[in-house]
């Protein structure tokens, strides 16, 4: 190993060790201290230390120190980052020539796109429209709302009022929009293109998004007698259910009716059951469309609380609904929870066409067809799903009476020279170095630019390179991007086999299930630390690790050990098995407990026995619902990879019963 590699490895090892034992802020301070120590050694050996010091200078806004360090980093693999930081700190004073030179030199990289966007925003803030127009064409297609609004402003002054139409869709959102959008919005209102009705419509969207501040600001911005006051909102904020019950709204006023629906939204969010009675008391005072909307919002919140009456509430909403994608999904879930298959079918049919094509809704539509004795149609739809290597593909195959089989792989055997050439690319070298220096977000972003648009063979080459480099997350995610040629061994990597096997044996648990968890938790990045502080392969919180150590009578446990693969897998396996044993041996319940906490998993159990697949589909937390599906599907894929015996996924899901109840798996309904 040459001195430069040795320096980088030293800093990377220190970073990794500190991350497992110290809070994030302490790690950052310690990294800077380590970098300062490294810098005093010969310059040729210490450029990683200089780079970390340069990052610290950028974060502090210390342009002078950053400039000094930049001189020592001009040949470093991450020199483009230092140059970007320098331009970023002085962007308002930068020359177009300097910006253009950077963008051209680093074209096709995330840094070039970020600097271009930053530069255009700087020009927009200063209303330098001539220069903005010169540079704007290269940023077409950006989903940056602030930049989109500056582009609208530029085209407005160039082309006239017709350019303002592009701002109308940006208005209709429940999110807070950047200040850059306000001139266009103000002009649209002045011209009558946007009206008070549009303010009320956006107030409704903001209320749905729980953006209370925006909803209240929009109510306060209504003109004249339509304006809603701070006091109007204050009474609702104080006690939304009580405010709803009083029903003191001027029903002949459109803005007051919107205020009433705002009160319903706030009350239903807190307690849909308590909101129901006052809503029913005065909902007939509203026009039909508003009444149906209110019924749908109450039903939505009831469904997310797993209220058995939610499906009945959705029926009251009628068919002529304009629902969000999330509300459409919960309409189906409410019907599933009620096992009302006719309503399941109707709710899916009411979805937008693109949403209907999602795997989940194709599967449940097939099930509703089978329940209606439309066997041929149902089986045909299941057949289209059964080839998909995911949760619903597995369930579909089993519903057809078949065992799910992982599709055949077509692995690539890349030549050594091709791997070497790929690894020598500057962008790939940056990916590796950023990962070494604990700049994971930047490393992932760089990798995305490396692999975007690649053909299948090139994706598999990139995935294999990432695997050999220990970038297991990149290997898995890249292998999953292929369209026709697939390598499931790369999609379902199994590193740290000795550690996982030992943890599985020690805790009497299926190793495939542990791999299913780790693949979802960490993508096998051993030293990863989440934003919440969860550590390692099995993503254990420090407090959980201490609890496990106590349960396992490991008095010599030290916090830094949780980042070690052997300890992390042992503790993660113990924790999962602990809850698996206490949750009726049901993997779905245990996976939900692992992700969201055992208290929530218990609270989500049904009052009467419920098919496990329906229970999973109706988990209230989006993240946990997706997590449980993927963990269980992952485990099935690993069982086939390991040639180990396994039960069908539907049998593993079984029947979820009330807390403390014993439910026979034989009660699982036939879907054949």
Secondary structure as GFF3:
##gff-version 3
##sequence-region A 1 672
A	DSSP	alpha_helix	3	19	.	.	.	ID=ss1
A	DSSP	alpha_helix	24	39	.	.	.	ID=ss2
A	DSSP	three_ten_helix	43	45	.	.	.	ID=ss3
A	DSSP	alpha_helix	47	60	.	.	.	ID=ss4
A	DSSP	alpha_helix	63	72	.	.	.	ID=ss5
A	DSSP	alpha_helix	79	89	.	.	.	ID=ss6
A	DSSP	three_ten_helix	91	93	.	.	.	ID=ss7
A	DSSP	alpha_helix	96	105	.	.	.	ID=ss8
A	DSSP	alpha_helix	110	125	.	.	.	ID=ss9
A	DSSP	alpha_helix	129	136	.	.	.	ID=ss10
A	DSSP	three_ten_helix	137	139	.	.	.	ID=ss11
A	DSSP	alpha_helix	145	159	.	.	.	ID=ss12
A	DSSP	three_ten_helix	161	167	.	.	.	ID=ss13
A	DSSP	alpha_helix	168	171	.	.	.	ID=ss14
A	DSSP	three_ten_helix	179	181	.	.	.	ID=ss15
A	DSSP	alpha_helix	182	190	.	.	.	ID=ss16
A	DSSP	alpha_helix	196	208	.	.	.	ID=ss17
A	DSSP	alpha_helix	212	220	.	.	.	ID=ss18
A	DSSP	three_ten_helix	224	226	.	.	.	ID=ss19
A	DSSP	alpha_helix	230	238	.	.	.	ID=ss20
A	DSSP	alpha_helix	240	246	.	.	.	ID=ss21
A	DSSP	alpha_helix	254	282	.	.	.	ID=ss22
A	DSSP	three_ten_helix	283	285	.	.	.	ID=ss23
A	DSSP	alpha_helix	288	304	.	.	.	ID=ss24
A	DSSP	alpha_helix	310	316	.	.	.	ID=ss25
A	DSSP	alpha_helix	325	337	.	.	.	ID=ss26
A	DSSP	alpha_helix	341	349	.	.	.	ID=ss27
A	DSSP	alpha_helix	353	356	.	.	.	ID=ss28
A	DSSP	alpha_helix	359	371	.	.	.	ID=ss29
A	DSSP	alpha_helix	375	385	.	.	.	ID=ss30
A	DSSP	alpha_helix	391	399	.	.	.	ID=ss31
A	DSSP	alpha_helix	416	424	.	.	.	ID=ss32
A	DSSP	alpha_helix	426	436	.	.	.	ID=ss33
A	DSSP	alpha_helix	440	451	.	.	.	ID=ss34
A	DSSP	alpha_helix	456	468	.	.	.	ID=ss35
A	DSSP	alpha_helix	472	479	.	.	.	ID=ss36
A	DSSP	alpha_helix	488	491	.	.	.	ID=ss37
A	DSSP	alpha_helix	497	507	.	.	.	ID=ss38
A	DSSP	alpha_helix	511	521	.	.	.	ID=ss39
A	DSSP	alpha_helix	542	551	.	.	.	ID=ss40
A	DSSP	three_ten_helix	559	563	.	.	.	ID=ss41
A	DSSP	alpha_helix	565	582	.	.	.	ID=ss42
A	DSSP	alpha_helix	587	596	.	.	.	ID=ss43
A	DSSP	alpha_helix	598	603	.	.	.	ID=ss44
A	DSSP	beta_strand	610	611	.	.	.	ID=ss45
A	DSSP	alpha_helix	612	617	.	.	.	ID=ss46
A	DSSP	alpha_helix	622	641	.	.	.	ID=ss47
A	DSSP	alpha_helix	649	653	.	.	.	ID=ss48
A	DSSP	beta_strand	655	656	.	.	.	ID=ss49
A	DSSP	three_ten_helix	665	667	.	.	.	ID=ss50
###
